[in-house]
Structure formats: C-alpha cells, structure tokens
Amino acid sequence: MVTTQELRGSKEEIVRQLDQVDGRIISAILFVEKATLEGKEKGGGVPPTDEEFERLMKELESLTVAVGHVDDSREAIYTRMPGE
C-alpha cells in the first residue's frame, strides 16, 4: 500500500524527517525557492515567475485527479448528500 506524507521545514529538517520514514520511498516532489544573494543570508527566496509556475503545474498535472464539477458552495458543504 502506498501512502503520502508531507515534510516541511529547512533542508536539514526535511532530511532528518525523511530518515525517520518507515518503508521504501518511491517518489518525491520538491518545492524549491530560488535564493537571492540577499535572501541566502536571511533564509528567504524569490517567488517563481509565471513561466516557472506554469511549468511546475504542468509537471504536477499527472499527479492530480480530475473529478468534474464540484459544488463547493457553503450551502452544498452543509447539506447532507444522499446516503450520508
């Protein structure tokens, strides 16, 4: 059985968390902030350009699920569906 797990933190914290994962890791998705010269010292990064963002979304497309129209209005969320 394959499960998912999200690891957050600095590179070093993620490596420590990764070392604690029980089981075989078969894939990983990394979100990497490009550091600026100023940002490297402060631990910050720069936001992706529109082109970089679109490329990333295109790469992740194969990992998403398309379910068609979803009514996520407040009324629909708080209304019981048949069988609930």
Beta strands, then each sheet from edge to edge (+ up, - down):
end
